[in-house]
Each structure stands twice: as structure tokens, then as C-alpha cells.
Amino acid sequence: MVLQNNIDQKKWCVVYTRSRAEKKVREELTINNIECFLPIQKKLRQWKDRKKWVEVPLMSGYCFVNILRKEYDKVLQINNVVCYVTFEGKAAVIPEQQINSLKQMLQQNDFEVSVSQESFKLGKKVEIIEGPMIGLKGELVEARGKNKFIIRLKQISSIFTIEVAAGQISYTST
């Protein structure tokens, strides 16, 4: 899907940001009243003298924006925004369901894993059908053991390494 000339309906798009500027972009988008979503996760970081929990972007270099067509150029004027992620020369549109799935996933604190003997063929379309990432769809790129799968999300040209049980993944036709 690409951003069409439909000016009265908001669409989720993805922008590239400068390196390590995702939080600054989110802050400036918010100041400019542009709805945005920056998936953040907490990680324990080790320094020489201490350990500290820090918030880091789930996907480095990306920020999601929910915009009308008339806001397209305004987003590009935000400091540290490089460009839109495009598909066939137009800003790629992310289905709202995938944004909601990411938000839901980030609200989970722990993932329960179960083991299944089912095997999956690489290159096939899969959907997560159970657990905190339910509804996420993509292409199975690699399987590392029985519970770790690498799934490519076409809309943002990114690859996620997702650790879920085989029983939580199903083939999909779309």
C-alpha cells in the first residue's frame, strides 16, 4: 500500500531518522502535533561501574507517523528526519493492525514459550496467531531451532528476529 491522494484519512507511514535521533524526532513530531509512534524497549546496559535499564528503539533508525496527505511535507521538515520509507516510489503505508500489534507486543513483560514439532518452509508467508505479537505477518526468512524465527516485514524492509514457539505461527495466504 502506498500513500494516496486521499486527504481526509490518516495513514501510518515510516520515516528514516538520523542515527540515534529517534527520540528527538518523536519529540519534535509531538511538538508539531503530528501523531507518531516510536517502539521502545527497555534493556539492561552494562558500564564499567554500573548497570542501568535504558529505553532504546526497537528498530534503530525508524519512526512511525500517522498523517494526512497534507502533512506529508511537514514531516520531512522535522529535524533529523531523513526521508520516508518508500515502496514503488511512494511512501509505504503500514496497516494499522501491525502498528497495534507492535504496541501490544511492547506492553508484554514476559513471553511464555511452548514446544511444537511442526516445521516451516523458508520463503512462506506466516502470521503469528498466538501470544503478544498476534496478527504480525511476514515472510519466514530463517528458522533457528524450534522457537526462534526470523521474519521479514515487507512494508518497512526490515527483518525482525522473533522468539516464539512454532505453535504460535501459522501459514497465511496474504
Rosetta blueprint (number, residue, H / E / L):
1 M L
2 V E
3 L L
4 Q L
5 N L
6 N L
7 I L
8 D L
9 Q L
10 K L
11 K E
12 W E
13 C E
14 V E
15 V E
16 Y E
17 T E
18 R L
19 S L
20 R L
21 A L
22 E H
23 K H
24 K H
25 V H
26 R H
27 E H
28 E H
29 L H
30 T H
31 I H
32 N L
33 N L
34 I L
35 E E
36 C E
37 F E
38 L L
39 P L
40 I E
41 Q E
42 K E
43 K E
44 L E
45 R E
46 Q E
47 W L
48 K L
49 D L
50 R L
51 K E
52 K E
53 W E
54 V E
55 E E
56 V E
57 P E
58 L L
59 M L
60 S L
61 G L
62 Y E
63 C E
64 F E
65 V E
66 N E
67 I E
68 L L
69 R H
70 K H
71 E H
72 Y H
73 D H
74 K H
75 V H
76 L H
77 Q L
78 I L
79 N L
80 N L
81 V E
82 V E
83 C E
84 Y E
85 V L
86 T E
87 F E
88 E L
89 G L
90 K E
91 A E
92 A E
93 V E
94 I E
95 P L
96 E H
97 Q H
98 Q H
99 I H
100 N H
101 S H
102 L H
103 K H
104 Q H
105 M H
106 L H
107 Q L
108 Q L
109 N L
110 D L
111 F L
112 E L
113 V L
114 S L
115 V L
116 S L
117 Q L
118 E L
119 S L
120 F L
121 K L
122 L L
123 G L
124 K L
125 K E
126 V E
127 E E
128 I E
129 I L
130 E L
131 G L
132 P L
133 M L
134 I L
135 G L
136 L L
137 K E
138 G E
139 E E
140 L E
141 V E
142 E E
143 A E
144 R L
145 G L
146 K L
147 N L
148 K E
149 F E
150 I E
151 I E
152 R E
153 L E
154 K H
155 Q H
156 I H
157 S L
158 S E
159 I E
160 F E
161 T E
162 I E
163 E E
164 V L
165 A L
166 A H
167 G H
168 Q H
169 I E
170 S E
171 Y E
172 T L
173 S L
174 T L
